[in-house]
Amino acid sequence: MNPKLVFDTNILISGYLWAGRPRQAIRVVKSGAFKLLYCRESIDELIRVLSMKFGLDSEEIFRIVLDIQTMGKNMTVISKEQPITDDATDNLFINLAIDGNAKIIVSGNSHLLRLKEYKEIEIMTVYEFFRRGL
C-alpha cells in the first residue's frame, strides 16, 4: 500500500501553474509512489483561488480538478482539530491528514510549516520532501 500524503493549496497551485519542485511532487504522486488525499473543502478552496486570484476559466479548473481526482482519494473530513489559531482555515489540511491516516503534509503555508509535526504527521516543504528522498 502506498503511503498517503496531503498537498496544501499552495503546493497544488504552484505545481499546476509553474515548473519546479511542486510540479515534480505531483509527478511523484502520479507515478504511484504515494496516494494523494483530498476532500470537497480542499477542492472548493483550490477552485476559489484558481478562479479569483489567478483568473483561470472553468475548463482549465475542471482539468486540474479531474487530474487530482484521478490520482487521489476523496475523503470526508470529520476531525475538528484546531492546532492553528492564526488562520483556522489551515486546519482543514491537518484534519484531512488525520482522517485519511496520512503521515505527511507537503505545504507552502507558514502556519502549517510552523507546526513541523502534529499527531505524528510530518509537515514539510516540498524541498524537504525531496531532500528526504520520500
VEXDREN-2710 file (C-alpha; in Angstrom, 1 decimal):
% VEXDREN-2710
k/r/px/py/pz
1/MET/0.0/0.0/0.0
2/ASN/1.4/3.4/-1.0
3/PRO/1.9/6.0/1.8
4/LYS/-0.7/8.7/1.9
5/LEU/0.0/12.4/1.9
6/VAL/-1.7/15.7/1.7
7/PHE/-0.7/18.7/-0.5
8/ASP/-2.0/22.0/0.6
9/THR/-3.5/24.5/-1.9
10/ASN/-0.1/26.3/-2.3
11/ILE/1.6/23.2/-3.5
12/LEU/-1.2/22.2/-5.9
13/ILE/-1.4/25.7/-7.4
14/SER/2.4/26.0/-7.8
15/GLY/2.6/22.5/-9.3
16/TYR/-0.1/23.0/-11.8
17/LEU/0.7/26.6/-12.9
18/TRP/4.5/26.6/-12.9
19/ALA/7.5/24.3/-13.4
20/GLY/9.6/23.5/-10.3
21/ARG/9.6/21.2/-7.3
22/PRO/5.8/21.3/-6.6
23/ARG/5.2/20.0/-10.2
24/GLN/7.8/17.3/-9.6
25/ALA/6.0/16.3/-6.4
26/ILE/2.7/16.0/-8.3
27/ARG/4.6/13.7/-10.8
28/VAL/5.9/11.6/-7.9
29/VAL/2.3/11.1/-6.8
30/LYS/1.2/10.3/-10.4
31/SER/3.9/7.7/-10.6
32/GLY/2.1/5.7/-7.8
33/ALA/4.7/6.3/-5.1
34/PHE/2.1/8.0/-2.9
35/LYS/-1.6/8.3/-2.6
36/LEU/-2.8/12.0/-2.5
37/LEU/-5.7/12.7/-0.2
38/TYR/-8.2/15.5/-0.9
39/CYS/-11.6/16.5/0.2
40/ARG/-14.5/18.5/-1.0
41/GLU/-13.4/21.5/1.1
42/SER/-9.9/21.4/-0.2
43/ILE/-11.1/21.2/-3.8
44/ASP/-13.5/24.1/-3.1
45/GLU/-10.6/26.2/-1.8
46/LEU/-8.5/25.3/-4.8
47/ILE/-11.3/26.3/-7.3
48/ARG/-11.9/29.6/-5.5
49/VAL/-8.2/30.6/-5.6
50/LEU/-7.6/29.4/-9.2
51/SER/-10.6/31.4/-10.3
52/MET/-10.5/34.5/-8.2
53/LYS/-6.7/35.0/-7.7
54/PHE/-5.4/33.5/-11.0
55/GLY/-8.3/34.1/-13.3
56/LEU/-8.5/30.5/-14.7
57/ASP/-11.6/29.7/-16.6
58/SER/-13.9/26.8/-15.7
59/GLU/-12.4/24.5/-18.3
60/GLU/-8.9/25.0/-17.1
61/ILE/-10.0/24.4/-13.5
62/PHE/-12.0/21.3/-14.5
63/ARG/-8.9/19.7/-16.0
64/ILE/-6.9/20.4/-12.8
65/VAL/-9.6/19.0/-10.5
66/LEU/-10.1/16.0/-12.7
67/ASP/-6.4/15.3/-12.6
68/ILE/-6.4/15.5/-8.8
69/GLN/-9.4/13.2/-8.6
70/THR/-7.8/10.7/-10.9
71/MET/-4.6/10.4/-8.8
72/GLY/-6.0/10.9/-5.4
73/LYS/-8.5/9.6/-2.9
74/ASN/-11.5/11.7/-1.8
75/MET/-12.0/11.8/2.0
76/THR/-14.8/13.1/4.2
77/VAL/-13.3/15.2/6.9
78/ILE/-14.8/14.6/10.3
79/SER/-12.0/15.6/12.7
80/LYS/-12.2/19.1/14.2
81/GLU/-8.6/19.6/15.5
82/GLN/-7.6/23.3/15.8
83/PRO/-3.9/23.5/16.3
84/ILE/-3.6/26.6/14.1
85/THR/-5.2/29.7/15.5
86/ASP/-3.6/32.4/13.2
87/ASP/-5.7/31.1/10.2
88/ALA/-8.2/28.5/11.3
89/THR/-9.0/27.5/7.7
90/ASP/-5.5/25.9/7.5
91/ASN/-6.7/23.3/10.0
92/LEU/-8.5/21.6/7.1
93/PHE/-5.3/20.0/5.9
94/ILE/-4.4/18.7/9.4
95/ASN/-7.9/17.2/9.8
96/LEU/-7.7/15.7/6.3
97/ALA/-4.4/14.0/7.1
98/ILE/-5.8/12.7/10.4
99/ASP/-8.9/11.3/8.9
100/GLY/-7.0/9.8/6.0
101/ASN/-4.2/8.4/8.1
102/ALA/-1.6/10.4/6.1
103/LYS/1.8/10.8/7.7
104/ILE/2.9/13.7/5.5
105/ILE/1.6/17.1/4.6
106/VAL/3.6/19.0/2.0
107/SER/3.0/22.7/2.4
108/GLY/4.0/26.1/1.3
109/ASN/1.9/27.7/4.1
110/SER/3.8/29.3/7.0
111/HIS/1.1/28.5/9.6
112/LEU/1.2/24.8/8.8
113/LEU/5.0/24.7/8.4
114/ARG/5.5/26.3/11.8
115/LEU/3.9/23.2/13.4
116/LYS/6.5/20.9/11.8
117/GLU/4.6/17.9/13.2
118/TYR/1.2/17.2/14.7
119/LYS/-0.1/13.9/15.9
120/GLU/2.7/12.0/14.2
121/ILE/2.0/13.8/10.9
122/GLU/5.1/15.4/9.5
123/ILE/4.6/18.9/7.9
124/MET/7.3/19.8/5.4
125/THR/8.2/22.0/2.5
126/VAL/8.4/20.5/-1.0
127/TYR/12.2/20.9/-0.7
128/GLU/12.3/18.8/2.5
129/PHE/10.0/16.2/0.8
130/PHE/12.6/15.7/-1.9
131/ARG/15.6/16.1/0.4
132/ARG/14.4/13.2/2.5
133/GLY/14.1/11.0/-0.6
134/LEU/10.5/10.3/0.1
END
